[in-house]
Amino acid sequence: MENQELIKQVTEKAEQWLTPAYDAETQAEVKRMLENEDKTELIDSFYKDLEFGTGGLRGIMGAGSNRMNIYTVGAATQGLANYLNKNFKDLEQISVVVGHDCRNNSRKFAEISAAIFSANGIKVYLFDDLRPTPEVSFAIRHLGCQSGINITASHNPREYNGYKAYWDDGAQVLAPHDTGIIEEVNKVKIDDIKFNGNKNLIQIIGEDVDKVYLDMVHGISIDPAVIKRQKDLCIVYTPLHGAGRTLIPRSLKEWGFENVHCVEEQMVKDGNFPTVVSPNPENAEALTLAIKLAKQLDADIVMASDPDADRVGMACKNDKGEWVLINGNQTCLIFLYYIIRNRLAMGKMKPNDFIVKTIVTTELIKAVADKNNIEMRDCYTGFKWIAREIRLSEGKQQYIGGGEESYGFLAEDFVRDKDAVSACSLLAEICAWAKDQGKTLYDILMEIYVEYGFSKEMTVNVVKPGKTGAEEIQKMMSDFRANPPKEIGGSPVALIKDYKVLKATDGQGNMTDLVMPETSNVLQYFTEDGTKISVRPSGTEPKIKFYIEVKGQMKCAGCYEKACAEAEQKVEAVRKSLGI
């Protein structure tokens, strides 16, 4: 009966999309779903409206209220335009930046969004072609805009697209503006969307912004002299068909690297991502062609950026000369270790400089910061929270770097989102610094483990698609709260942090407050043996994530494999305890 009621509701909703307000192509697609005996696609396409999550809009492309299409994108843009016109009503001219990545329909959605903004009296700076997400963030600040959007689904599979909304500081939207925009978007009816743009209010931008941005990126180099000595460092880079192709090879050249090799098959702009299963540099498979080229060239490092060029993945040679992937936690750790160590060595560090990591990122970063007397801040997952820390300390303290375990890093403050352009350039510098000492990036990582302790991290994604999946994820979180584990992997739980109620509870039941800007549906467990488990539903994908970090000891660089084997046993014990 319940399923019949749901089918009735989605059918009524879908039939509203058969009116003349929607184009013929959309109506034909909706008719096909209505006529199909299997109602699964119809339900998934219409059971809810696509909502702003932690990353704006993100969803599968297609017809329907729960899909990415010109109408859901149009409603989001109209709602954002309405909010901007209310919020900045005293401003003579409100302006926004509009960018996009390589995905199917990205240019179309960007041009439609630009038209809608302009139809609402808002000046639009529209990039002439695909550009990295961080450049959109930079352009908002550089051009003095009040907002901006980027059409991208980041590293998601090819059937997805998305819509990232930014505020005047170049960061993704936070409270109170996020809820304010959502309220405006929810009010928008199809007839309210002003699709007919004002061309006089749309200005095409490109090289004029590229040059300023790349000059600023070059300015964050810590040790230009080491690059001069190692300018022949052999670098293999792939943009995975995405926006990195426009600026990353150029940035590496500007930094002084003369031996950069791009994976030609993946330098082609293509939203179908034909050479990979998934365009995600977190996945080993995505780096297959790059590593193949690296072996042919006997390269020093492999780098890959995701389709919107905000994340960077990397691989390097281990002590046996085998190519190994460096995970996001290790990448973030190497970046911050290098920045701290070399700023100190070169006398560039100031007493109130600070770094930021997210709560699910490795605790080894805190060990590095503490030992070097550098302030480290923890924040929620998502770069908008790192951007918030930068904004809070602007003019008082200098941000020198921050990152997260999901392959995002930001080494500068003139961008307010993760940045693979600067990250790839700085990563090449770190590799040059290592080579200058006769070492590899792998050797540097081993040195960090020996000096600061060993940890192994693993993220387990439990995917639960569709309406039933969302309900299952909700139930899993409720069950963890109702029945918190007393021990995990054989070690007693010493501390539980629940960010939904902002309370920390120790092993004796004593509670203290967690100081965070708002609540979040995240649980963390810390055990007596140093294990940390973080549990959170994804804000942009149909899955619940378990971030596992286990501690170990590594007394020498050659002890790595033994430490890993022991850690893997611990991880398996943790998974068994949690039933994942």
Salt bridges, closest charged atoms under 4 A:
GLU12 OE2 - LYS8 NZ 3.24
GLU29 OE2 - ARG32 NH2 2.91
GLU41 OE2 - ARG32 NH2 2.88
ASP49 OD1 - LYS13 NZ 2.78
ASP101 OD2 - ARG103 NE 3.46
GLU111 OE2 - ARG107 NE 3.04
ASP128 OD1 - ARG131 NH1 2.99
ASP129 OD1 - LYS269 NZ 2.95
GLU135 OE1 - ARG131 NE 3.61
ASP169 OD2 - ARG391 NH1 2.89
GLU184 OE2 - LYS86 NZ 2.62
GLU184 OE2 - LYS187 NZ 3.27
GLU207 OE2 - ARG250 NH2 2.81
ASP210 OD1 - ARG131 NE 2.92
ASP215 OD2 - LYS211 NZ 3.10
GLU282 OE2 - ARG311 NH1 3.44
ASP298 OD1 - LYS317 NZ 2.65
ASP300 OD2 - LYS435 NZ 3.09
ASP306 OD2 - ARG311 NE 3.75
ASP308 OD2 - LYS164 NZ 3.07
ASP310 OD2 - LYS164 NZ 3.05
ASP310 OD2 - LYS418 NZ 3.87
ASP353 OD2 - ARG343 NH2 3.06
GLU363 OE2 - LYS357 NZ 3.09
GLU363 OE2 - LYS532 NZ 2.67
ASP370 OD2 - LYS366 NZ 3.30
GLU375 OE2 - ARG377 NE 2.82
ASP378 OD1 - LYS357 NZ 2.83
GLU389 OE1 - ARG377 NH1 3.01
GLU389 OE2 - ARG388 NH1 3.59
GLU394 OE2 - ARG141 NH2 3.55
GLU394 OE2 - ARG416 NH2 2.65
GLU404 OE2 - LYS418 NZ 3.62
ASP436 OD2 - ARG229 NH2 2.74
GLU447 OE2 - LYS439 NZ 2.66
GLU451 OE2 - LYS371 NZ 3.34
GLU471 OE2 - LYS467 NZ 2.69
GLU472 OE1 - LYS464 NZ 2.83
ASP479 OD2 - LYS475 NZ 2.89
ASP498 OD2 - ARG481 NE 2.84
ASP513 OD1 - LYS503 NZ 2.42
ASP529 OD2 - LYS570 NZ 3.68
GLU541 OE1 - LYS543 NZ 3.39
GLU549 OE1 - LYS532 NZ 3.98
GLU549 OE2 - LYS551 NZ 3.33
GLU561 OE2 - LYS320 NZ 2.33
GLU566 OE2 - LYS562 NZ 2.93
GLU568 OE2 - LYS456 NZ 3.83
